[in-house]
Amino acid sequence: MRGAAMTAGSRTYTPEFDVTLGDRDLATAREDLAIGRWQGLPELLHNTGTDWDRRTHRMRLLAHVAAGTSVVEEWHTAQPSDPDALTLRAATEVMRCFNIAVAAGKDTIVDPGRLHTALRTCLRAADAYPQDPVPWVSLLTIARLHPGGHPSVVRWWEELRLRHPDNREAHHQMLRHLSARWHGSHAAMYDFAWDVATGTPPGTPLPVLMQAARAEEYRYRIDHEGDMALGLRQHWRTDGSMADTRRSWDRWIVNWDGVDRAQDIADLNYLLHAACEGSLHSEAAHLFKLLDGRATPVPWSYFGEPAGVITKWHRTVVLQA
């Protein structure tokens, strides 16, 4: 059984965490990057074609590894006319800025010169491959590191939507930008998620932005108010929260459009978590079956050690059903 280790006798369940979300070609490319090899990247990204969600996913996960090396600079130097090399270099510069911010701690202002360099590299990548949404996703990402948010973020969002209006990663980046943790508020974040969830054609995972928003608010309140904050125990069980979960279930799972997207596993985990917390056990059992043990740390890590939290819910929802 893929992902989950389960036997009839022990009835054990072991969630599987794979940062690539099952993308084996991406996993191989990340291993090559880690040892200083870029030669397989052109073929990987060429084969991705205009599957923009998968291209975005692959670029971001490659940038995670490349940020600690000089490999993208070597590729760009060797093939300066390859727009993929420039796009990955831009995504890597953005990742390096975030790594600096994380290492330095909360409320750190990243060197403006470094931010400007990353921004300019993103814009150069956008010019090199005008149809590609990835440089605009990178711009939406780095906008969060500018004090108060970058003044061009709305224009960058519009440019992104001209190229790929349903880009999953871009929507999640805008959600974070509008959150209280960054440059907005709970209300602004929920308004954005609601507009997307109700305005997106049925069959796509974007309605799960509502569950991502609720997880973001929970994380913020835990950080700022503690786990005994007023009403926090009912955060996932209010009528509104449960209605949102059912709406995402209906619009995506019931009316699935038949397209397997690069980050479906991440979105299914958001929806599964909300269904578990909201005591929607029938829906949760079905989602456990769809996921077949494949898990992501977020949002489970907001509630403890992810594997333990998921396993506990699996025992409650599936084994005791």
C-alpha positions in Angstrom: 0.0 0.0 0.0 1.6 3.3 -1.1 2.6 5.7 1.6 0.9 4.0 4.6 2.3 1.0 6.3 -0.7 -1.1 7.4 -1.2 -4.7 8.3 -4.3 -6.6 9.3 -2.7 -7.8 12.5 -1.0 -4.7 13.9 -3.2 -2.2 12.0 -0.3 0.3 12.2 -0.4 3.5 10.2 2.8 5.4 9.2 2.4 8.6 7.3 4.9 9.3 4.6 6.4 12.8 4.2 7.9 13.6 0.8 8.8 17.2 0.2 8.5 16.6 -3.6 5.0 15.3 -3.2 5.7 12.2 -5.2 7.6 13.8 -8.0 10.4 11.3 -8.6 12.1 13.2 -11.4 12.2 16.3 -9.1 13.7 14.2 -6.3 16.5 13.0 -8.6 17.2 16.6 -9.8 17.4 17.8 -6.1 19.9 15.1 -5.3 22.0 16.1 -8.3 21.9 19.8 -7.2 23.0 18.8 -3.7 26.2 17.3 -5.2 26.8 20.2 -7.6 25.3 18.9 -10.8 23.0 21.0 -12.9 23.2 19.1 -16.2 19.9 17.3 -15.8 17.9 20.4 -15.1 17.4 21.6 -18.7 15.7 18.3 -19.6 13.6 18.2 -16.4 12.2 21.8 -16.9 11.8 21.3 -20.7 9.8 18.2 -20.1 7.6 20.1 -17.6 6.4 22.3 -20.5 3.5 24.6 -19.8 2.1 22.6 -16.8 2.5 25.8 -14.9 1.6 24.4 -11.5 4.2 21.7 -11.8 6.8 24.1 -13.2 6.1 26.4 -10.2 6.4 23.5 -7.8 9.6 22.2 -9.3 11.3 25.6 -9.5 10.5 26.3 -5.9 11.7 22.9 -4.6 14.9 23.2 -6.7 15.5 26.7 -5.3 15.3 25.3 -1.8 18.3 23.1 -2.5 20.2 25.5 -4.8 20.1 28.3 -2.2 22.9 26.7 -0.3 25.1 26.2 -3.4 26.5 28.0 -6.4 25.1 25.6 -8.9 22.5 27.9 -10.4 25.2 30.5 -11.0 27.3 27.8 -12.8 24.3 26.8 -15.0 23.4 30.4 -15.8 27.1 31.1 -16.7 27.3 28.0 -18.9 24.0 28.7 -20.6 23.2 32.4 -20.3 20.5 32.4 -23.0 18.5 29.7 -21.3 15.5 31.3 -19.6 15.0 28.3 -17.3 18.5 28.9 -15.8 17.6 32.6 -15.2 14.2 31.7 -13.7 15.7 29.2 -11.3 18.4 31.7 -10.4 15.7 34.3 -9.6 13.8 31.8 -7.4 17.0 30.9 -5.7 17.8 34.5 -4.9 14.4 34.8 -3.3 14.9 31.7 -1.3 18.3 33.0 0.0 16.6 36.2 1.2 14.0 34.1 3.1 16.8 31.9 4.6 18.5 35.1 5.9 15.3 36.3 7.4 14.6 33.0 9.1 18.1 32.6 10.4 18.2 36.2 11.8 14.8 35.9 13.6 11.4 37.6 13.7 11.1 41.2 12.4 14.5 41.1 10.7 14.8 43.5 7.8 16.8 41.9 5.0 19.5 44.0 3.4 17.6 46.3 0.9 20.4 45.8 -1.6 20.0 42.1 -1.5 16.2 42.4 -1.9 16.7 44.7 -4.9 19.0 42.3 -6.5 16.6 39.4 -6.1 13.7 41.6 -7.4 15.7 42.7 -10.5 16.6 39.1 -11.3 13.0 38.1 -11.1 12.1 40.9 -13.6 14.9 39.8 -15.9 13.5 36.3 -15.8 10.0 37.6 -16.6 11.4 39.4 -19.6 13.3 36.3 -20.8 10.2 34.1 -20.9 7.1 36.3 -21.0 4.5 33.5 -20.9 6.0 32.0 -17.7 4.2 32.7 -14.4 7.0 31.5 -12.2 9.0 34.8 -12.0 5.8 36.5 -10.9 5.2 33.9 -8.2 8.8 34.7 -7.0 8.0 38.4 -6.9 4.8 37.8 -4.9 6.9 35.7 -2.5 9.6 38.3 -2.0 7.1 41.1 -1.6 6.5 39.8 1.9 10.1 40.7 2.9 9.7 44.4 2.1 8.7 46.5 5.1 5.0 47.1 4.8 4.9 44.9 1.7 6.1 45.9 -1.7 4.0 48.7 -3.4 3.9 46.8 -6.7 2.4 43.6 -5.2 -1.0 44.2 -6.7 0.5 44.8 -10.2 2.5 41.7 -9.9 -0.6 39.7 -8.9 -2.4 41.1 -12.0 0.6 40.1 -14.2 0.5 36.6 -12.7 -3.2 36.2 -13.4 -2.7 37.2 -17.0 -0.4 34.2 -17.4 -1.9 31.6 -15.1 -5.1 32.7 -13.3 -5.4 29.4 -11.3 -1.7 29.1 -10.2 -1.9 27.4 -6.8 1.3 28.6 -5.3 0.6 32.2 -6.3 -2.7 32.1 -4.5 -1.1 30.8 -1.3 1.6 33.5 -1.5 -1.0 36.2 -1.8 -2.9 34.7 1.1 0.2 34.9 3.3 0.9 38.4 2.2 -2.6 39.5 3.2 -2.5 37.7 6.6 -2.1 39.3 9.9 1.3 37.6 10.3 2.6 39.7 7.3 1.0 42.8 5.8 -2.8 42.4 6.3 -5.4 41.1 8.7 -7.5 38.1 9.3 -10.4 39.9 7.6 -8.4 40.7 4.5 -7.0 37.2 4.3 -10.5 35.6 4.6 -12.0 38.0 2.1 -9.4 37.0 -0.4 -9.8 33.3 0.2 -13.6 33.6 0.0 -13.5 35.5 -3.3 -11.3 32.8 -4.7 -13.2 29.9 -3.3 -16.6 31.1 -4.6 -15.3 32.5 -7.9 -13.3 29.5 -9.0 -15.0 26.9 -11.3 -15.8 23.7 -9.5 -13.3 20.9 -9.7 -10.1 22.6 -8.7 -8.4 22.7 -5.3 -8.4 26.5 -4.9 -11.5 26.5 -2.6 -9.1 24.9 0.0 -7.7 28.4 0.5 -10.4 28.8 3.1 -8.9 26.0 5.1 -5.4 27.4 4.6 -6.6 30.7 5.9 -8.2 29.1 8.9 -4.9 27.3 9.7 -3.0 30.6 9.2 -5.3 32.3 11.7 -4.9 29.5 14.2 -1.1 29.6 13.9 -1.2 33.4 14.4 -3.4 33.2 17.5 -1.3 30.4 19.1 1.8 32.6 18.6 0.2 35.8 20.0 -2.4 34.6 22.5 -1.3 31.1 23.5 -3.2 27.8 23.3 -5.8 28.9 25.8 -7.0 31.9 23.7 -10.7 32.6 23.9 -12.7 30.5 21.5 -9.7 28.7 20.1 -10.9 25.2 21.0 -13.9 25.8 18.7 -11.9 27.3 15.9 -12.6 24.4 13.5 -16.0 23.5 14.8 -18.0 26.6 14.3 -20.9 26.5 11.9 -19.0 28.8 9.5 -15.9 26.7 9.6 -17.7 23.4 9.0 -19.7 25.0 6.2 -16.5 26.1 4.6 -15.0 22.6 4.8 -18.1 21.1 3.3 -18.1 23.7 0.5 -14.5 22.9 -0.4 -15.3 19.2 -0.3 -18.2 19.7 -2.7 -16.5 22.1 -5.1 -13.3 20.1 -5.4 -13.7 16.5 -4.4 -17.3 15.9 -5.4 -16.8 17.8 -8.7 -13.2 17.0 -9.4 -12.2 18.1 -12.9 -10.0 15.0 -13.5 -6.7 17.0 -13.4 -3.9 15.7 -11.1 -2.0 18.8 -9.9 1.5 19.1 -8.6 0.5 20.1 -5.1 -2.8 18.2 -4.6 -1.3 16.2 -1.7 -0.6 19.5 0.2 -4.2 20.7 -0.4 -5.7 17.3 0.4 -3.9 17.5 3.8 -5.4 20.9 4.5 -8.8 19.6 3.7 -8.3 16.4 5.6 -7.2 18.3 8.7 -10.2 20.5 8.6 -12.5 17.6 8.2 -11.0 15.8 11.2 -11.1 18.8 13.4 -14.7 19.5 12.3 -15.8 15.9 13.1 -16.7 15.3 9.4 -15.6 11.7 9.8 -17.1 10.4 6.6 -15.3 12.9 4.5 -12.1 12.5 6.5 -12.2 8.7 5.9 -12.5 9.2 2.2 -9.6 11.7 2.2 -7.4 9.3 4.2 -8.1 6.7 1.5 -7.3 9.2 -1.3 -4.0 10.2 0.3 -3.0 6.6 1.1 -0.5 7.7 3.8 1.0 10.7 1.9 1.3 13.6 4.3 2.7 17.1 4.6 3.9 18.7 7.8 1.6 21.7 7.4 -1.0 22.1 8.9 -0.5 19.2 11.2 2.6 20.7 12.8 0.6 23.5 14.2 -0.9 20.9 16.6 2.2 18.9 17.6 4.5 16.4 16.0 3.0 15.9 12.6 3.2 12.1 12.3 1.7 11.6 15.8 -1.1 14.0 15.1 -2.0 12.4 11.8 -1.8 8.9 13.3 -4.1 9.9 16.1 -6.7 11.2 13.7 -6.4 8.1 11.5 -7.0 5.9 14.5 -10.1 8.0 15.4 -11.5 8.4 11.9 -10.6 5.1 10.2 -9.8 2.4 12.7 -12.6 3.2 15.1 -15.2 3.9 12.5 
